[in-house]
Amino acid sequence: MLVAVRAEVESVDRWREGFKTHGDLFTKQKISIAYLGATDNNKVIAVVDTSDLDEFMRIFNDPATAKAMQHDGITGGVEMFVLDDSFKP
């Protein structure tokens, strides 16, 4: 299952570096890969592939995740999207 998380950050570079230090947390969320992207105005997105959406959500809502986001310089505007549909033209 693909999940996208969009957020506003203080610094894209700080976020990218910090994001990559949370391997243990992502392993618990059953994430096999994460794709990262950013805009010029400090908005970022991570699209992750998880094999267990319930576990992903449980850990995403855990205080440890909030602490990790704070460490990475996330300032607010966090949105999550579960990619549950597709279209192939």
Residue frames relative to the residue before (quaternion, step in Angstrom):
aa qw qx qy qz dx dy dz
M 1.0000 0.0000 0.0000 0.0000 0.00 0.00 0.00
L 0.2801 -0.7553 0.5709 0.1585 3.55 -0.92 0.94
V 0.0555 -0.7684 0.6375 -0.0026 3.53 -1.07 0.90
A 0.1594 -0.7711 0.6109 0.0826 3.56 -0.98 0.91
V 0.0729 -0.7674 0.6364 0.0287 3.55 -1.01 0.88
R 0.1151 -0.7904 0.6016 0.0121 3.54 -0.74 1.18
A 0.0655 0.8082 -0.5804 0.0744 3.57 -0.97 0.81
E 0.3913 -0.6460 0.5917 0.2819 3.51 -1.40 0.18
V 0.1009 -0.8163 0.5687 0.0041 3.57 -0.94 0.95
E 0.5930 -0.5550 0.4457 0.3763 3.54 -1.29 0.37
S 0.7943 -0.0263 0.0885 0.6004 3.55 0.95 -0.96
V 0.4600 -0.6831 0.4931 0.2804 3.59 -0.81 0.98
D 0.6498 0.5215 -0.3248 0.4476 3.60 0.92 -0.86
R 0.6445 0.5079 -0.3216 0.4724 3.60 0.94 -0.86
W 0.6563 0.5176 -0.3127 0.4512 3.58 0.93 -0.90
R 0.6640 0.5085 -0.3118 0.4508 3.60 0.84 -0.96
E 0.6730 0.4882 -0.2958 0.4704 3.59 0.89 -0.92
G 0.6842 0.4890 -0.2877 0.4583 3.59 0.87 -0.94
F 0.6082 0.5791 -0.3478 0.4169 3.58 0.96 -0.89
K 0.7192 0.4764 -0.2452 0.4422 3.55 0.91 -0.96
T 0.6057 0.5449 -0.3657 0.4500 3.62 1.26 0.06
H 0.6503 0.5539 -0.3022 0.4231 3.61 1.25 -0.14
G 0.1359 0.8446 -0.5058 0.1110 3.58 1.10 0.69
D 0.6466 0.5234 -0.3265 0.4487 3.59 0.94 -0.84
L 0.6521 0.5093 -0.3077 0.4698 3.57 0.95 -0.86
F 0.6834 0.4847 -0.2896 0.4627 3.58 0.91 -0.90
T 0.6023 0.5457 -0.3563 0.4610 3.59 1.09 -0.65
K 0.6445 0.5150 -0.3140 0.4699 3.59 0.99 -0.81
Q 0.6773 0.4717 -0.2798 0.4904 3.58 1.15 -0.63
K 0.4397 -0.7214 0.4288 0.3200 3.59 1.33 0.11
I 0.3324 0.7373 -0.5072 0.2978 3.57 1.09 0.80
S 0.2349 -0.7905 0.5528 0.1196 3.57 -0.82 1.01
I 0.7920 -0.0343 0.0359 0.6085 3.61 1.16 -0.56
A 0.1298 -0.7671 0.6234 0.0786 3.55 -1.21 0.60
Y 0.1898 -0.7485 0.6283 0.0946 3.54 -1.02 0.92
L 0.1578 -0.8151 0.5560 0.0402 3.58 -0.79 1.06
G 0.0576 0.7863 -0.6138 0.0400 3.55 -1.11 0.74
A 0.1022 -0.8016 0.5883 0.0291 3.55 -1.23 0.46
T 0.3287 -0.6953 0.5972 0.2278 3.53 -1.34 0.38
D 0.6621 -0.5115 0.3714 0.4025 3.55 -1.29 0.15
N 0.7277 0.4198 -0.2462 0.4832 3.60 1.15 -0.44
N 0.6387 -0.6085 0.3023 0.3610 3.56 1.03 0.98
K 0.4659 0.5833 -0.5123 0.4246 3.53 0.93 0.95
V 0.0996 -0.8183 0.5660 -0.0029 3.54 -0.85 1.03
I 0.1206 -0.7660 0.6246 0.0927 3.52 -1.31 0.35
A 0.0909 -0.7359 0.6673 0.0702 3.51 -1.21 0.71
V 0.1047 -0.7532 0.6475 0.0496 3.55 -0.88 1.00
V 0.0524 -0.8233 0.5644 -0.0295 3.55 -0.57 1.19
D 0.2972 -0.7113 0.6072 0.1925 3.51 -1.28 0.53
T 0.0128 -0.8054 0.5912 -0.0408 3.56 -0.61 1.19
S 0.3632 -0.7329 0.5338 0.2145 3.55 -1.06 0.74
D 0.7649 0.2409 -0.1462 0.5793 3.61 1.28 -0.10
L 0.2410 -0.8175 0.5081 0.1243 3.56 0.04 1.31
D 0.6313 0.5380 -0.3455 0.4389 3.62 0.96 -0.76
E 0.6758 0.4712 -0.2921 0.4858 3.58 0.94 -0.87
F 0.5942 0.5572 -0.3565 0.4576 3.57 1.04 -0.73
M 0.6950 0.4796 -0.2741 0.4602 3.57 0.82 -1.03
R 0.6288 0.5404 -0.3410 0.4431 3.60 0.95 -0.85
I 0.7190 0.4279 -0.2524 0.4860 3.57 0.84 -0.95
F 0.5887 0.5678 -0.3736 0.4376 3.61 1.05 -0.64
N 0.7319 0.4106 -0.2189 0.4979 3.59 1.06 -0.76
D 0.4882 0.6586 -0.4245 0.3844 3.59 1.29 0.13
P 0.6017 -0.5784 0.4061 0.3721 3.62 -1.09 0.60
A 0.5819 0.5845 -0.3819 0.4170 3.62 1.10 -0.54
T 0.6435 0.5061 -0.3242 0.4739 3.59 1.06 -0.68
A 0.6244 0.5259 -0.3362 0.4696 3.59 1.00 -0.78
K 0.6456 0.5123 -0.3150 0.4706 3.58 1.00 -0.80
A 0.6420 0.5161 -0.3194 0.4685 3.59 0.99 -0.83
M 0.6508 0.5114 -0.3167 0.4632 3.60 0.96 -0.84
Q 0.6341 0.5162 -0.3285 0.4729 3.57 1.00 -0.79
H 0.6311 0.5430 -0.3176 0.4538 3.59 0.98 -0.86
D 0.7178 0.4590 -0.2362 0.4671 3.57 1.05 -0.84
G 0.5461 -0.6611 0.3758 0.3514 3.59 1.27 0.03
I 0.3326 0.7235 -0.5332 0.2857 3.58 1.11 0.59
T 0.2226 -0.8247 0.5136 0.0812 3.55 -0.67 1.13
G 0.7564 -0.3208 0.2121 0.5291 3.60 1.14 -0.29
G 0.7012 0.4849 -0.3323 0.4034 3.50 -1.30 -0.12
V 0.2927 0.7733 -0.5147 0.2269 3.61 1.08 0.65
E 0.0012 0.7757 -0.6299 0.0379 3.54 -0.91 1.04
M 0.1487 -0.7779 0.6045 0.0861 3.56 -1.11 0.72
F 0.0768 -0.7754 0.6265 0.0205 3.53 -1.09 0.85
V 0.2213 -0.7233 0.6365 0.1505 3.57 -0.91 0.92
L 0.2781 -0.7760 0.5471 0.1452 3.57 -0.61 1.16
D 0.0666 0.8574 -0.4956 0.1216 3.53 0.18 1.37
D 0.7286 0.3125 -0.2216 0.5678 3.58 1.23 0.30
S 0.0647 -0.7904 0.6076 0.0433 3.55 -1.19 0.46
F 0.1476 -0.7552 0.6327 0.0864 3.49 -1.36 0.31
K 0.0851 -0.7918 0.6041 0.0279 3.56 -0.82 0.96
P 0.2709 -0.8001 0.5117 0.1571 3.61 -0.28 1.23
